[in-house]
Amino acid sequence: MKTTTVSVYAAFFFILVLSVSCHRDSEAPDAAFQKIEMCMESLPDTALYLLKSIPYPEKLRGKSQADYALLLTQAMDQNYVKFTSDSLIALALNYYTVERGDTAMRAKVQYYYGRVLRELGKDEEALSFLSSAKEMFGKIQCCKMFAMATDEIGMVNRKKKLYQESLKNFQESYAIYEELKDSMGIVRAEQNIGRAYLFQNKWDSCYFYYNNALELARKKTVSV
């Protein structure tokens, strides 16, 4: 099954390269990017490979350039590639202003810009973008991204030693992941809650959530 999936995306790669290189000013890149986004969750390494294999990405303009920048940032994040600059995601941020794109797309750009800034150690700036993204995701009821933004805000608060605030953030995201039955989201949230208790020297609570996260992760690994 896994081999078949990879083969499908390998074949798609050649279509992608042809469409982007031959039709940079048409709707072809948009269609290709939509297909990459569809495989982002289950095959993030494939998504990153496809994006990095696109010829002459610097020649993309407007929406195509912005979408490429956003998708590449997302793929890098999901493949744990370290960010060294915000210049890539800034291309998407500069395009998706209030006048351009729907709320979901603008919120996603705000989230990833905040995500990059947090990795770069620019916590106050990151908090501003993450809070904006969270508010927008809340309005459109995009629950998973709302939880992800809440997680990131919790990370910033924890770094600022606002441990009680960070705990509230992680508990909020945990409740959403439980409602969505998102097991990996639950694992991450429980790890974060456990660490929040660790910083408050609440050892029993820390152990409880770390142990829960470990057991759920084991079950998930066995079932795959």
Secondary structure, DSSP 8 states (H G I E B T S, - for coil): -HHHHHHHHHHHHHHHHHHHHH-TTSSHHHHHHHHHHHHHTT-HHHHHHHHHTSS-GGG--HHHHHHHHHHHHHHHHHTT-----SHHHHHHHHHSSTTSS-HHHHHHHHHHHHHHHHHTT-HHHHHHHHHHHHHHHHHTT-HHHHHHHHHHHHHHHHHTT-HHHHHHHHHHHHHHHHHHT-HHHHHHHHHHHHHHHHHTT-HHHHHHHHHHHHHHHHHHHHH-
